[in-house]
Amino acid sequence: MSAATMAAGAAAAGAEAGGALGETVRELREAYEGGRTRSLAWRQAQLRGLLRLLKEKEMEAFQALHKDLGKHHAEAYRDEVCVAP
């Protein structure tokens, strides 16, 4: 396969990927502008619920990480919970 053929194929793949992304963005904008998204209060309540679930099930998650991956509690916290800026 020639370099020109490879370059043309890469360009076509990039355009196709960009087209798919553009379509996704268009659909999301339509949903937002059409009022099909949930309210800010609903989204905040969902996030609070997720935080509560994570706090309630924290030890079970650490135990699963130890059982499945052999991670020590401190290692699991560092790698899976703690997010560095």
Buried (B, 14 or more C-beta within 10 A) or exposed (E): EEEEEEEEEEEEEEEEEEEEEEEEEEEEEEEEEEEEEEEEEEEEEEEEEEEEEEEEEEEEEBEEBBEEEEBEEEBBBEEEEEEEE
